[in-house]
Amino acid sequence: MSDETIQPYRSLAELHQAAADAFCECAEQSLASRGVFRVALSGGSTPKRLYEMLAERSLNWERIHWFLGDERNVPLDSLDSNYRMICETLLEPARAPDENIHPVFVDLQNPAAAAETYEKTLRTHFPDQTMPAWDLVLLGMGDDSHTASLFPGTAALDETERWFVANWVEKLACFRYTLTAPAINSAKERWFLVAGKNKKQAIASVLRGERSPSHHPSQMIETTRMFVTEDAWTSNE
Ligand SMILES: O=C(O)[C@H](O)[C@@H](O)[C@H](O)[C@H](O)COP(=O)(O)O
């Protein structure tokens, strides 16, 4: 990823404002050219305020479809559910049509089956495609360089055919649901939102460290834009 695709912001508020503007522009362009905007959203804390801001924008809610880039293996009403967070911050305040919202119907006892079911759902939205043709995938980055639920040293990093899998994460001692790297890279736009000095080392390793996707999974993503706060950024100088 070249440095011109990376924009450091003085504050998280400025990052969210810029990301909200860029999101709306991306949606408008997609709707104008394809009549639909299909986006996979990130979980975590960084995008929450962005989602709240988007709920206040005048988007064409009827023609936007909302998907999960990853999910935790918890009930959808759990405080740890990405779906719950996205509903509370964005989809409920915006009154997005239920039929446009596509949660992962988790199966605590059989996450592999739930992931296969979600992949089948995705394939109905992107028929006859080898990989999902998202208009946008929003991503965060962990301080261990993970993105979505592609964690270092996990089996999902090696997946080249599947779109969406259940991924055992040893360090968390749990399954996570995640898009695979090829199913993220097939998006027209792949954006990272990264904030906080605790992410500085991860960003430096991902962008400037040796190429080692098994240690730095975010290196697998062909990023088109990175929104980052200055306290998480080190320039190339
Ligand atoms: O399910 C999740 O938690 C996310 O999808 C995950 O990949 C997240 O984006 C990073 O862990 C960064 O999280 P923060 O934004 O909370 O730092």
The ligand as an ORCA input file, in Angstrom:
! r2SCAN-3c Opt
* xyz 0 1
  O     -14.743     -8.309     15.521
  C     -13.865     -7.458     15.682
  O     -13.439     -7.081     16.800
  C     -13.290     -6.728     14.505
  O     -13.781     -7.005     13.342
  C     -11.800     -6.717     14.622
  O     -11.088     -7.099     13.484
  C     -11.459     -5.270     14.940
  O     -11.644     -4.469     13.770
  C     -10.052     -5.120     15.460
  O      -9.884     -6.009     16.540
  C      -9.817     -3.674     15.938
  O     -10.724     -3.431     16.999
  P     -10.838     -1.966     17.663
  O     -11.440     -1.076     16.632
  O     -11.748     -2.176     18.844
  O      -9.430     -1.559     18.044
*
